[in-house]
């Protein structure tokens, strides 16, 4: 059982490492309820770190929004997980 899981928004067409913001949440497949349900269904009773793995490549159109997108992603996930 893993004690840490990296998460990022993506879809079935690639592992994009998108931030969890409205623009990409509308296109992506990753939702907090599905992730948290899968963890609950695993039977694990240990604390698991969910680590954001969000990439802003040099050619990425929102590179200048890195900090803003990270803050928004954290706020999005905080709605679903304990602080």
Backbone bond lengths (Angstrom), bond angles and torsions (degrees), N, CA, C in turn:
res aa  C-N    CA-C-N  psi(-1)  N-CA   C-N-CA  omega(-1)  CA-C   N-CA-C  phi
1 X - - - 1.446 - - 1.526 108.43 -
2 X 1.299 115.30 130.94 1.461 121.26 -179.90 1.522 110.46 -79.26
3 X 1.312 116.31 139.96 1.460 120.91 176.27 1.525 111.68 -95.03
4 X 1.339 116.68 -5.74 1.462 121.83 178.73 1.525 108.83 -143.88
5 X 1.307 115.25 137.92 1.460 121.55 179.11 1.517 107.30 -132.71
6 X 1.336 116.59 128.94 1.457 118.29 176.47 1.524 108.59 -89.58
7 X 1.304 114.97 141.98 1.468 120.44 -178.51 1.521 109.59 -131.07
8 X 1.310 114.44 145.07 1.465 121.78 174.45 1.514 106.82 -157.64
9 X 1.301 115.89 156.41 1.464 119.81 179.38 1.520 108.43 -78.38
10 X 1.322 116.60 135.30 1.453 122.31 178.81 1.528 108.46 -156.92
11 X 1.310 115.60 177.50 1.466 120.02 175.25 1.520 108.44 -136.77
12 X 1.294 117.28 -179.16 1.452 121.55 -176.92 1.511 114.67 -68.55
13 X 1.323 117.28 -3.54 1.460 120.64 -178.29 1.522 112.86 -99.88
14 X 1.331 116.87 -1.58 1.455 118.43 178.58 1.515 111.87 169.01
15 X 1.307 115.35 162.51 1.459 122.54 176.85 1.524 107.16 -96.90
16 X 1.313 115.63 81.25 1.460 121.68 -167.78 1.524 115.00 -77.57
17 X 1.323 117.75 -22.55 1.467 121.36 -175.25 1.523 111.27 59.64
18 X 1.337 115.25 38.89 1.462 120.53 177.83 1.523 110.36 -71.10
19 X 1.326 116.85 154.61 1.467 120.01 171.89 1.525 109.89 -73.78
20 X 1.321 115.79 163.62 1.467 121.40 176.93 1.524 108.99 -90.73
21 X 1.338 114.49 75.22 1.463 121.78 176.63 1.524 107.41 -122.86
22 X 1.323 116.82 162.49 1.467 121.17 -173.63 1.528 112.82 -49.56
23 X 1.325 116.69 -45.51 1.470 121.36 -177.26 1.528 111.57 -54.85
24 X 1.328 116.97 -45.22 1.455 120.68 -175.80 1.524 112.60 -91.52
25 X 1.314 117.47 -26.03 1.471 119.03 175.35 1.520 110.32 -63.95
26 X 1.345 117.42 -32.13 1.465 121.18 178.36 1.530 111.45 -68.59
27 X 1.328 117.64 -27.91 1.469 122.45 -178.74 1.519 112.92 -96.46
28 X 1.326 116.01 -22.19 1.458 120.69 -170.61 1.517 114.56 -88.59
29 X 1.323 114.04 167.48 1.460 122.30 -178.56 1.528 113.40 -101.97
30 X 1.317 117.90 -10.74 1.458 121.29 -172.34 1.531 109.89 -90.29
31 X 1.333 115.56 120.93 1.459 120.61 176.94 1.527 108.86 -127.88
32 X 1.330 116.94 140.81 1.463 118.94 179.20 1.528 113.60 -54.10
33 X 1.336 120.52 -44.72 1.464 118.23 -179.23 1.532 112.88 -58.19
34 X 1.315 117.96 -40.12 1.473 120.70 -179.68 1.522 111.38 -67.57
35 X 1.327 116.77 -41.46 1.467 120.26 179.50 1.523 110.05 -65.67
36 X 1.322 116.01 -48.00 1.463 120.08 -177.43 1.522 111.53 -65.96
37 X 1.327 117.64 -34.88 1.466 120.71 177.08 1.522 110.47 -67.54
38 X 1.317 116.91 -40.83 1.472 120.01 177.92 1.527 110.60 -62.07
39 X 1.326 116.80 -39.88 1.460 119.83 177.59 1.530 110.78 -65.57
40 X 1.332 116.68 -42.19 1.466 120.36 178.49 1.532 110.45 -63.84
41 X 1.325 116.25 -41.97 1.466 120.67 -179.69 1.529 112.54 -67.21
42 X 1.328 116.89 -20.61 1.466 120.17 -178.97 1.528 111.89 -70.62
43 X 1.338 116.19 -16.78 1.454 119.92 -179.57 1.521 113.78 82.90
44 X 1.297 116.98 3.40 1.461 120.00 179.71 1.519 110.31 -68.68
45 X 1.309 115.78 137.24 1.465 119.30 175.89 1.520 110.41 -117.31
46 X 1.331 116.14 16.45 1.461 120.20 178.77 1.530 110.42 -99.42
47 X 1.304 115.62 160.12 1.460 120.87 175.13 1.520 108.15 -72.68
48 X 1.322 116.51 134.88 1.460 121.82 -178.92 1.524 108.41 -123.95
49 X 1.314 116.05 129.20 1.455 122.27 177.54 1.517 108.99 -80.92
50 X 1.327 117.06 124.39 1.459 121.48 171.68 1.524 106.42 -100.30
51 X 1.318 116.89 110.55 1.461 122.38 -175.80 1.518 109.91 -104.88
52 X 1.313 116.60 125.74 1.460 120.53 177.01 1.521 109.74 -70.08
53 X 1.322 116.76 129.83 1.466 122.07 176.22 1.522 107.24 -121.94
54 X 1.305 113.77 83.37 1.464 121.12 -175.29 1.518 108.07 -111.87
55 X 1.311 115.93 129.55 1.460 121.86 -177.09 1.516 110.43 -112.63
56 X 1.309 115.91 139.66 1.463 122.44 172.29 1.525 106.26 -126.15
57 X 1.296 115.58 94.89 1.462 120.87 -178.90 1.523 110.04 -72.70
58 X 1.308 116.31 164.36 1.465 120.95 -179.43 1.532 111.34 -58.94
59 X 1.334 117.21 -34.48 1.465 119.43 -179.43 1.528 112.68 -87.48
60 X 1.301 116.17 -4.25 1.463 121.91 -177.77 1.528 109.29 -65.48
61 X 1.312 118.76 128.47 1.473 119.34 -174.08 1.531 114.80 -65.17
62 X 1.306 118.32 -19.23 1.465 120.47 -178.62 1.518 112.49 -108.38
63 X 1.323 117.46 24.16 1.464 120.54 -175.65 1.528 112.26 -54.16
64 X 1.307 117.08 -39.10 1.470 121.45 -178.54 1.527 112.15 -69.40
65 X 1.315 117.67 -9.72 1.463 121.99 -179.52 1.530 112.29 -102.01
66 X 1.320 117.65 19.67 1.462 120.95 -175.42 1.525 112.12 -52.91
67 X 1.321 117.73 -55.91 1.466 119.96 -177.48 1.525 111.38 -62.95
68 X 1.309 116.91 -43.18 1.474 121.30 178.66 1.533 110.88 -59.61
69 X 1.321 117.26 -44.15 1.467 121.24 -179.04 1.527 112.12 -69.48
70 X 1.334 116.97 -36.00 1.459 119.44 176.45 1.526 110.73 -65.98
71 X 1.316 117.11 -44.05 1.470 120.59 178.00 1.527 111.15 -61.51
72 X 1.328 116.27 -42.47 1.464 120.46 179.24 1.526 110.90 -65.24
73 X 1.321 117.53 -38.25 1.464 121.63 179.15 1.520 110.86 -65.66
74 X 1.325 116.73 -42.36 1.468 120.52 177.74 1.520 109.96 -63.42
75 X 1.327 117.46 -44.71 1.471 120.98 179.22 1.529 110.63 -61.27
76 X 1.321 116.99 -40.02 1.457 121.53 179.11 1.522 110.43 -61.03
77 X 1.329 117.75 -48.15 1.467 121.39 -178.22 1.520 112.07 -71.26
78 X 1.320 118.41 -29.53 1.477 120.88 -179.41 1.518 111.59 -63.38
79 X 1.305 118.02 -23.09 1.459 120.98 175.97 1.523 111.36 -63.72
80 X 1.326 116.29 -23.16 1.471 121.49 -170.55 1.517 114.64 -111.19
81 X 1.325 117.61 -23.54 1.461 119.70 -175.23 1.523 111.00 -117.46
82 X 1.300 115.69 158.20 1.463 120.81 177.99 1.505 109.60 -70.17
83 X 1.316 115.52 146.54 1.464 120.86 179.62 1.509 110.83 -85.31
